[in-house]
Amino acid sequence: MRPRVSVQDSALRNGNFSLRINPVRSEDAGLYEALVAYDTEVQSCQVELGVITVTISPSSPVVENEPLLLSCNSSHRASLVETRWFHNGRPVPTSGTFCSLHGALSILRPAMSDAGSWRCQLRYSDNEIISATYNLRILGFDGPTNPVVYAAAGSAAD
């Protein structure tokens, strides 16, 4: 897993044997075990790493008015009960241009106003709630709704 994995040597003296993984990949999910030997004593610790991913199809860049699919997947083993989506912190209604199905959200005609932070929240049968965020960028025209712009002669026009 090198060079994505590190242990802070300076923290070892204080008893901190933390493992840092950056960036985390979906294949990193699983059980991790640390064994620490000091004199005649051996301590062990197990930690399970769960991973959640948000992907987009087709891959970036997203073009205004072209359909896209945001998918949310987790390594959690329980049955998925509910998926909720939030755009810039607000719940997304799954009707009209948004359609949610099995952890995915379809946006039929993405507009420039759909750019920003998208968060999926997964709720499982064991009541575990997991969420992840995806920052969506959209290529398109973010100008005036009226395509006519007036400018004074001799001045600049944008």
C-alpha positions as CSV (number, residue, x, y, z in Angstrom):
1,M,0.0,0.0,0.0
2,R,3.0,2.3,-0.1
3,P,3.3,5.3,-0.5
4,R,-0.3,5.8,0.7
5,V,0.3,4.3,4.2
6,S,2.2,5.9,7.0
7,V,2.8,5.6,10.7
8,Q,3.8,8.7,12.7
9,D,7.2,7.8,14.3
10,S,7.0,10.7,16.7
11,A,3.7,9.4,18.1
12,L,5.1,5.9,18.8
13,R,6.9,7.0,22.0
14,N,3.5,8.2,23.4
15,G,1.8,4.8,22.6
16,N,0.1,6.0,19.5
17,F,0.4,3.3,16.8
18,S,-2.1,4.8,14.4
19,L,-1.9,3.8,10.7
20,R,-2.8,6.5,8.2
21,I,-4.1,5.6,4.7
22,N,-4.3,8.5,2.2
23,P,-6.1,8.3,-0.1
24,V,-8.4,5.4,0.8
25,R,-9.4,3.1,-2.0
26,S,-12.4,0.8,-2.1
27,E,-10.0,-2.2,-2.1
28,D,-8.6,-1.0,1.3
29,A,-11.8,-2.1,3.1
30,G,-11.4,-5.0,5.5
31,L,-9.9,-6.0,8.9
32,Y,-6.6,-4.4,10.1
33,E,-4.6,-5.7,13.0
34,A,-1.8,-4.1,14.9
35,L,0.7,-6.1,17.1
36,V,2.9,-4.1,19.5
37,A,5.7,-5.8,21.5
38,Y,7.3,-4.0,24.4
39,D,9.7,-5.9,26.6
40,T,7.8,-9.2,27.2
41,E,4.3,-7.8,26.7
42,V,2.4,-8.0,23.4
43,Q,-0.7,-5.9,22.7
44,S,-3.0,-6.3,19.8
45,C,-5.7,-4.2,18.3
46,Q,-8.2,-4.9,15.4
47,V,-10.0,-2.3,13.4
48,E,-12.3,-2.8,10.5
49,L,-12.2,-0.2,7.8
50,G,-15.4,0.3,5.9
51,V,-15.3,2.3,2.6
52,I,-18.0,4.3,0.9
53,T,-17.6,5.6,-2.7
54,V,-19.5,8.0,-4.8
55,T,-19.0,7.7,-8.5
56,I,-20.4,9.4,-11.5
57,S,-21.3,8.1,-15.0
58,P,-20.4,9.2,-17.5
59,S,-17.2,10.3,-15.9
60,S,-16.3,14.0,-15.6
61,P,-16.7,16.5,-17.1
62,V,-20.4,16.6,-16.8
63,V,-22.0,18.7,-19.6
64,E,-25.2,20.7,-19.0
65,N,-28.4,18.9,-20.2
66,E,-26.7,15.5,-20.6
67,P,-28.0,12.8,-18.3
68,L,-25.8,11.6,-15.5
69,L,-25.9,8.9,-12.8
70,L,-24.4,9.4,-9.3
71,S,-23.9,6.0,-7.5
72,C,-23.2,5.4,-3.9
73,N,-21.7,2.1,-2.7
74,S,-20.4,0.9,0.7
75,S,-18.5,-2.1,1.9
76,H,-21.0,-2.5,4.8
77,R,-22.3,-6.0,4.9
78,A,-25.9,-5.5,6.1
79,S,-28.9,-5.0,3.7
80,L,-29.4,-1.6,2.3
81,V,-32.8,-0.2,3.5
82,E,-32.8,3.4,2.4
83,T,-30.8,5.9,0.3
84,R,-31.2,9.6,0.7
85,W,-29.6,12.3,-1.4
86,F,-28.8,15.9,-0.4
87,H,-27.7,18.8,-2.6
88,N,-25.8,21.6,-0.8
89,G,-27.3,20.3,2.5
90,R,-30.9,20.2,1.3
91,P,-32.9,16.9,0.8
92,V,-33.4,16.1,-2.9
93,P,-37.0,15.2,-3.9
94,T,-36.9,12.0,-6.0
95,S,-39.4,13.1,-8.6
96,G,-39.2,15.1,-11.8
97,T,-35.6,15.4,-13.0
98,F,-34.2,13.3,-10.1
99,C,-34.8,9.6,-9.8
100,S,-33.3,7.4,-7.0
101,L,-32.9,3.6,-7.2
102,H,-30.7,1.2,-5.2
103,G,-28.1,3.8,-4.0
104,A,-28.0,5.7,-7.3
105,L,-29.4,9.0,-8.4
106,S,-30.2,9.8,-12.0
107,I,-30.3,13.5,-13.1
108,L,-32.1,13.6,-16.4
109,R,-31.2,17.1,-17.5
110,P,-28.5,18.6,-15.2
111,A,-28.4,22.3,-15.0
112,M,-25.7,24.7,-13.8
113,S,-27.7,25.0,-10.6
114,D,-27.1,21.3,-9.9
115,A,-23.4,21.9,-9.4
116,G,-22.1,21.7,-5.9
117,S,-22.0,19.3,-3.0
118,W,-24.0,16.1,-3.3
119,R,-24.2,13.8,-0.3
120,C,-25.6,10.3,-0.3
121,Q,-26.8,8.8,3.0
122,L,-27.2,5.0,3.2
123,R,-29.2,3.4,6.0
124,Y,-28.8,-0.4,6.6
125,S,-30.9,-3.1,8.2
126,D,-28.7,-2.9,11.4
127,N,-29.5,0.8,11.6
128,E,-26.0,1.8,10.6
129,I,-26.0,5.2,8.7
130,I,-23.1,5.9,6.3
131,S,-22.7,9.0,4.1
132,A,-20.2,10.4,1.6
133,T,-20.0,13.6,-0.4
134,Y,-19.2,14.3,-4.1
135,N,-18.5,17.8,-5.5
136,L,-20.2,18.0,-8.8
137,R,-18.9,20.3,-11.5
138,I,-21.0,21.0,-14.6
139,L,-19.8,22.6,-17.9
140,G,-22.4,24.9,-19.4
141,F,-23.5,28.4,-19.9
142,D,-24.1,30.4,-16.7
143,G,-25.1,33.7,-18.2
144,P,-28.2,35.8,-18.6
145,T,-31.4,34.1,-19.5
146,N,-31.9,36.7,-22.2
147,P,-29.2,36.2,-24.9
148,V,-29.2,39.9,-25.8
149,V,-26.6,42.1,-24.0
150,Y,-26.4,45.8,-24.4
151,A,-23.2,47.8,-24.1
152,A,-22.4,51.4,-24.6
153,A,-20.3,52.2,-27.6
154,G,-16.6,52.6,-26.5
155,S,-17.1,50.4,-23.4
156,A,-16.2,46.8,-22.7
157,A,-18.8,44.0,-23.0
158,D,-18.7,40.6,-21.3
